[in-house]
Amino acid sequence: MYKKLLFCLLASSIYATVNEPLRWQLSSGYRNDRIHWHLQNPGDESAIFYTELYRNVQFWENSLTLRVISRDLMFFLRGSYGAFGRGELSQHYEGLAITQDQPQFEFDTSGWSADGSGYFGYAVNLTDGRTYKVILTPLIGYSGHFEQLSRKNPSPNPYLTNVAEGANFLTMYSSLPNQLKMAWYGLFLGVGFIIEPGDGFVFNAGYAYNWLNARTKTTFQYQADLGSPVVSSDITTYKMKAVASGNLGQTGWAQLDYMIAKFWRMGVGAEVRYFSTQVLTTKLKSTVQELFPDPSTVEGELAQKFKLRWTAISGWFQISREF
């Protein structure tokens, strides 16, 4: 093992030293998120209790990037902020005791996102002495990602069905009183390429494998009015906070620049990110407030299996300057 490591270090020493001055980059573009999470009853994989599917959650995303290579060592920092977060949410109640039907509601979303990442890499020039340049960079880094979404304008409002337990019909209202808050953070390993074919073009791309901690917090609530000889009406609220470690993700990116002046570049870029949690057990804090005929409040906990998947696709224009 040590001989192989020594060989790799000696082999890398035959390549020319890579140095690039500090470069800052401003980017502005579009990001589209898809978030899918669900709860299922423990011990029965087919018994889904509740699902939320967020589609076409659209952000206007702006970022600042700093990068420098000094004596083969690359340092990279990026921070970004996304505004608006407009999209669609499909909400499914699939395991209610009051009906065998599966009430479904649609909501509009709005919100914001914040992301930060940094990595350290070892740059190796694979084409010393040639008219073009190819730099390979194994890298290790850390990233954090936060997103907060509000949900409003439920449709239909209310949901009506004649499939009700012990009643002639069910009238159901759904609401999401608090924001969905989602955070991911952890280490990643990857590799990057920088290719300069000439004529002022610069192409860079890379891939990273992520090990992540995840935190998700949300609240969902419904009011059920049963049509029966003795009319009953209650409001049920579930609060969830899921914390998971050992989650996995993948990130890939590509960017093409053109040198418009001695120190200036312009171009386009894209990134795809896919994160997924493990299946974990979480507890919902439930509050059932009976409104009629006998006003009362009952609190409790409900154990559920939780799973979340998040996909983010970004595209941007950028301008950068070398110092």
C-alpha positions as CSV (number, residue, x, y, z in Angstrom):
1,M,0.0,0.0,0.0
2,Y,2.8,2.4,1.0
3,K,4.7,1.6,-2.2
4,K,1.7,2.4,-4.3
5,L,1.2,5.7,-2.6
6,L,4.9,6.6,-3.0
7,F,4.7,5.7,-6.6
8,C,1.7,8.0,-7.2
9,L,3.5,10.9,-5.5
10,L,6.7,10.4,-7.5
11,A,4.7,10.0,-10.7
12,S,2.8,13.2,-10.1
13,S,6.1,15.1,-9.6
14,I,7.0,14.6,-13.3
15,Y,4.2,17.0,-14.3
16,A,4.6,20.7,-14.4
17,T,3.6,22.8,-11.4
18,V,0.1,24.3,-11.9
19,N,-0.5,27.9,-10.9
20,E,-3.5,30.1,-11.6
21,P,-4.2,33.5,-10.1
22,L,-7.3,34.2,-8.0
23,R,-10.4,34.3,-10.1
24,W,-13.8,35.5,-9.0
25,Q,-17.0,34.6,-10.8
26,L,-20.5,36.1,-10.7
27,S,-23.3,33.8,-11.9
28,S,-27.0,34.3,-12.4
29,G,-29.5,31.7,-13.7
30,Y,-32.4,29.3,-13.2
31,R,-32.8,26.4,-10.8
32,N,-35.6,23.7,-10.9
33,D,-36.2,21.5,-7.8
34,R,-38.1,18.3,-7.3
35,I,-38.7,17.1,-3.8
36,H,-40.5,13.9,-2.9
37,W,-41.0,12.6,0.6
38,H,-43.4,10.2,2.2
39,L,-44.4,8.5,5.5
40,Q,-45.3,4.8,5.7
41,N,-46.5,2.6,8.6
42,P,-43.7,0.6,10.2
43,G,-43.6,-3.1,9.4
44,D,-45.7,-2.7,6.2
45,E,-43.8,-1.3,3.2
46,S,-47.0,-1.1,1.1
47,A,-48.9,1.0,3.7
48,I,-48.1,4.6,2.7
49,F,-49.6,7.0,5.3
50,Y,-48.8,10.4,3.7
51,T,-46.9,11.9,0.7
52,E,-45.8,15.3,-0.5
53,L,-44.5,15.8,-4.1
54,Y,-43.0,19.1,-5.1
55,R,-42.6,19.7,-8.8
56,N,-41.1,22.5,-10.9
57,V,-40.0,24.5,-7.9
58,Q,-38.3,27.4,-9.7
59,F,-35.7,29.7,-8.3
60,W,-33.8,32.7,-9.6
61,E,-30.3,31.7,-8.4
62,N,-27.3,34.0,-8.0
63,S,-23.8,33.0,-6.8
64,L,-20.3,34.1,-6.2
65,T,-17.3,31.8,-6.8
66,L,-13.6,32.1,-5.8
67,R,-10.9,29.8,-7.2
68,V,-7.1,29.9,-7.0
69,I,-4.4,27.3,-7.8
70,S,-1.0,27.8,-6.1
71,R,1.8,25.2,-6.6
72,D,-0.7,22.5,-7.7
73,L,-3.0,23.2,-4.8
74,M,-6.5,24.3,-5.8
75,F,-8.8,26.1,-3.4
76,F,-12.5,26.7,-4.3
77,L,-15.4,28.5,-2.5
78,R,-18.9,29.1,-3.7
79,G,-22.0,30.6,-2.1
80,S,-25.4,31.0,-3.8
81,Y,-28.9,32.3,-3.0
82,G,-32.2,31.4,-4.7
83,A,-35.3,33.5,-4.7
84,F,-39.0,33.0,-5.4
85,G,-39.3,29.2,-5.2
86,R,-42.5,29.0,-7.1
87,G,-43.9,25.6,-7.9
88,E,-46.5,23.0,-7.4
89,L,-47.2,20.6,-4.5
90,S,-49.3,17.5,-4.7
91,Q,-50.4,16.3,-1.2
92,H,-51.8,12.8,-0.6
93,Y,-53.5,11.4,2.5
94,E,-53.2,7.7,1.9
95,G,-53.7,6.1,5.3
96,L,-56.6,7.8,7.0
97,A,-58.9,5.8,9.3
98,I,-61.9,7.9,8.5
99,T,-62.0,7.0,4.8
100,Q,-60.8,4.3,2.4
101,D,-60.5,7.1,-0.2
102,Q,-57.1,8.9,-0.7
103,P,-57.8,12.6,-0.5
104,Q,-55.5,14.7,-2.7
105,F,-54.8,18.4,-2.6
106,E,-52.7,20.8,-4.7
107,F,-50.8,23.8,-3.3
108,D,-48.7,26.7,-4.7
109,T,-45.3,27.2,-3.3
110,S,-42.9,30.1,-2.6
111,G,-39.6,30.3,-0.8
112,W,-35.9,30.6,-0.9
113,S,-32.7,28.6,-0.9
114,A,-29.1,29.0,0.2
115,D,-26.1,26.9,-0.7
116,G,-22.4,26.9,0.1
117,S,-19.5,24.7,-0.8
118,G,-15.8,24.6,-0.6
119,Y,-13.1,22.1,-1.6
120,F,-9.4,21.5,-1.7
121,G,-7.8,19.7,-4.6
122,Y,-4.5,18.7,-6.1
123,A,-4.2,19.9,-9.7
124,V,-2.1,17.8,-12.1
125,N,-1.2,19.1,-15.6
126,L,-1.5,16.1,-17.9
127,T,-0.3,18.0,-21.1
128,D,2.8,19.9,-20.2
129,G,4.5,21.5,-23.2
130,R,1.5,21.1,-25.5
131,T,-0.5,23.8,-27.2
132,Y,-3.6,22.8,-25.2
133,K,-4.0,22.1,-21.5
134,V,-5.8,19.4,-19.5
135,I,-5.7,19.6,-15.7
136,L,-7.0,16.7,-13.5
137,T,-8.0,17.6,-9.9
138,P,-8.9,15.0,-7.3
139,L,-10.8,16.9,-4.6
140,I,-12.3,16.7,-1.1
141,G,-14.7,19.3,0.3
142,Y,-17.7,20.2,2.4
143,S,-21.1,21.6,1.4
144,G,-24.3,22.8,3.0
145,H,-27.7,23.3,1.4
146,F,-30.9,24.9,2.9
147,E,-34.3,25.4,1.5
148,Q,-37.5,26.8,2.9
149,L,-40.9,26.7,1.2
150,S,-44.3,28.1,2.1
151,R,-47.4,26.3,0.8
152,K,-50.7,28.1,0.1
153,N,-53.9,28.1,-2.0
154,P,-55.1,24.5,-1.4
155,S,-57.3,23.0,-4.2
156,P,-59.9,21.6,-3.9
157,N,-61.1,23.4,-0.8
158,P,-62.9,21.4,0.5
159,Y,-62.4,17.8,-0.6
160,L,-65.7,15.9,-0.8
161,T,-66.3,12.1,-0.8
162,N,-69.1,9.8,0.0
163,V,-66.6,7.1,1.1
164,A,-66.5,7.6,4.8
165,E,-66.2,5.3,7.8
166,G,-69.5,5.3,9.8
167,A,-70.9,8.3,7.9
168,N,-72.7,9.2,4.8
169,F,-70.0,11.5,3.5
170,L,-66.8,13.3,4.4
171,T,-65.9,17.0,4.0
172,M,-62.2,17.6,4.4
173,Y,-60.1,20.7,4.5
174,S,-56.3,20.6,4.3
175,S,-53.7,23.2,5.3
176,L,-49.9,23.5,5.7
177,P,-49.5,26.1,8.4
178,N,-45.7,26.1,8.7
179,Q,-42.9,26.1,6.1
180,L,-41.1,23.0,4.9
181,K,-37.6,23.5,6.1
182,M,-34.9,21.2,4.6
183,A,-31.1,21.2,5.3
184,W,-28.4,19.0,4.0
185,Y,-24.7,19.2,4.9
186,G,-21.6,17.0,4.8
187,L,-18.4,15.9,3.1
188,F,-17.8,15.0,-0.5
189,L,-15.1,13.4,-2.6
190,G,-14.8,14.0,-6.3
191,V,-12.7,14.8,-9.4
192,G,-12.6,17.8,-11.7
193,F,-11.2,18.5,-15.1
194,I,-10.1,21.8,-16.7
195,I,-9.6,21.7,-20.5
196,E,-8.2,24.6,-22.5
197,P,-8.3,23.6,-26.2
198,G,-7.2,27.0,-27.4
199,D,-8.8,30.0,-29.2
200,G,-9.9,31.4,-25.8
201,F,-12.2,28.6,-24.7
202,V,-12.0,27.0,-21.3
203,F,-14.1,23.9,-20.3
204,N,-14.4,22.5,-16.8
205,A,-16.5,19.7,-15.5
206,G,-16.6,17.4,-12.4
207,Y,-18.3,14.9,-10.3
208,A,-18.7,14.5,-6.5
209,Y,-20.0,11.8,-4.2
210,N,-21.6,13.2,-1.1
211,W,-22.0,11.8,2.5
212,L,-24.7,13.9,4.1
213,N,-26.6,14.7,7.3
214,A,-30.2,15.8,6.7
215,R,-32.9,17.7,8.7
216,T,-36.5,18.1,7.6
217,K,-39.2,19.9,9.5
218,T,-42.8,20.5,8.6
219,T,-46.4,20.6,9.8
220,F,-49.6,19.3,8.0
221,Q,-53.1,19.7,9.2
222,Y,-56.6,18.7,8.1
223,Q,-60.2,19.3,9.3
224,A,-62.6,16.4,8.9
225,D,-66.4,16.9,9.0
226,L,-68.4,13.6,8.9
227,G,-71.9,13.6,7.8
228,S,-73.8,11.3,10.1
229,P,-76.8,11.3,12.5
230,V,-74.5,12.6,15.1
231,V,-72.3,15.0,13.2
232,S,-68.6,15.1,14.3
233,S,-66.0,17.6,13.4
234,D,-62.3,17.7,14.4
235,I,-58.9,19.2,13.4
236,T,-55.9,16.9,13.3
237,T,-52.4,18.4,13.3
238,Y,-49.1,16.5,12.7
239,K,-45.7,18.1,13.4
240,M,-42.7,16.3,12.0
241,K,-38.9,16.7,12.6
242,A,-36.8,14.1,10.8
243,V,-33.0,14.0,11.4
244,A,-30.9,11.5,9.5
245,S,-27.1,10.9,9.1
246,G,-25.3,8.6,6.6
247,N,-27.3,9.8,3.6
248,L,-25.9,9.7,0.1
249,G,-25.9,12.1,-2.8
250,Q,-24.3,12.8,-6.2
251,T,-23.4,16.1,-7.8
252,G,-22.2,16.8,-11.4
253,W,-21.3,20.1,-13.1
254,A,-20.0,21.5,-16.3
255,Q,-19.0,25.0,-17.5
256,L,-17.8,26.5,-20.8
257,D,-16.1,29.9,-20.8
258,Y,-14.7,32.2,-23.5
259,M,-12.0,34.7,-22.9
260,I,-13.4,38.1,-23.9
261,A,-10.4,40.1,-22.7
262,K,-7.0,39.5,-21.1
263,F,-8.5,39.0,-17.6
264,W,-12.1,38.5,-18.4
265,R,-14.2,35.5,-19.3
266,M,-17.9,34.9,-20.0
267,G,-19.8,31.6,-20.4
268,V,-22.5,29.2,-19.4
269,G,-22.7,26.4,-16.8
270,A,-25.0,23.7,-15.4
271,E,-25.2,21.5,-12.3
272,V,-27.3,18.5,-11.4
273,R,-27.7,17.4,-7.8
274,Y,-29.4,14.3,-6.4
275,F,-29.7,13.6,-2.7
276,S,-31.6,10.9,-0.9
277,T,-32.1,10.0,2.7
278,Q,-32.1,6.5,4.2
279,V,-35.3,5.1,5.4
280,L,-35.5,6.1,9.1
281,T,-38.0,6.0,11.9
282,T,-39.5,9.3,13.0
283,K,-42.3,10.3,15.4
284,L,-45.1,12.6,14.5
285,K,-46.5,14.8,17.3
286,S,-50.2,14.7,16.8
287,T,-52.9,16.9,18.2
288,V,-56.6,16.1,17.6
289,Q,-59.0,18.9,18.5
290,E,-62.6,17.8,18.5
291,L,-64.9,20.7,17.6
292,F,-68.3,19.0,17.8
293,P,-70.2,17.5,19.5
294,D,-67.9,17.2,22.5
295,P,-65.1,19.8,22.4
296,S,-61.8,18.2,23.6
297,T,-58.1,18.0,22.7
298,V,-56.0,14.8,22.6
299,E,-52.2,14.8,22.1
300,G,-50.0,11.9,21.2
301,E,-47.2,10.4,19.0
302,L,-47.3,8.3,15.9
303,A,-44.2,6.3,14.7
304,Q,-43.6,6.4,10.9
305,K,-41.0,5.5,8.4
306,F,-39.6,8.5,6.5
307,K,-37.9,8.8,3.1
308,L,-37.0,11.9,1.1
309,R,-35.4,12.4,-2.4
310,W,-34.3,15.8,-3.7
311,T,-33.2,16.7,-7.2
312,A,-32.0,20.1,-8.2
313,I,-31.0,21.1,-11.8
314,S,-29.3,24.5,-12.4
315,G,-28.3,26.5,-15.4
316,W,-26.6,29.9,-15.4
317,F,-24.6,32.6,-17.2
318,Q,-21.4,33.8,-15.7
319,I,-18.8,36.4,-15.9
320,S,-15.4,36.1,-14.2
321,R,-12.2,38.1,-13.7
322,E,-8.6,37.1,-12.9
323,F,-6.6,39.1,-10.3
